Amino acid sequence: MPMLTHYSDTSPTREEVDALKGAVLLEFGTNWCGHCQAAQPYLAEAFDEHPGLHHIKVEDGPGRKLGRSFRVKLWPTLIFLRDGQEVERLVRPTDTESIRRAMLGLYS
């Protein structure tokens, strides 16, 4: 599954996320957020090495239950999941290497 380019205004439930199998990157943010926009080139570069990684890109904000269940405070927040369990979290990443390392951690 390729990297998604826009945050979806619909999101899975926490129960659906917890039931996911395999490696998943759950990304919280908004399309208008400057920090989110700045992180996209780093994400794209990291995804070049992991094109099969399942990517869920969710718009976050007040009243959004999924983001609150993960205690998201800043955007973008990247949550790396293996079989529905959080393995690592990056908040406002500013480089490709930290994202690459987190992606590799999903497979070890």
C-alpha positions, 0 to 999 in steps of 0.5 A: 500500500503506498503512502497516502497524501491527504488526511482522511476526515473519516477514521477507523475506530480504536477497536478496528486499529487494535485488531489490525494485523501486521505493520501499520503507520498511523499518522495524525495531523491535518492538511493545513498544518505547517508541521504536517506539510514539512514532514511529508518529504521525509515520510515520502523518502522513508516510504520509498524503502517500505512501499508495502507498509500499510498507512492510515492518515487520519485528520485530527482535532477536537472531538476526534476520538481516535486521536484522543485514545492515543493521547495525540497532542501535537501534529504530525504524530506518527504511531508505528503499530505491529499487530495493533500494538504501538511499537514506537511514536514520533512527534513532529519528525524533522528528518528521514532517518528517524522515520526509517528507523521506526519503520525498520523496528516494525519488522524486528 
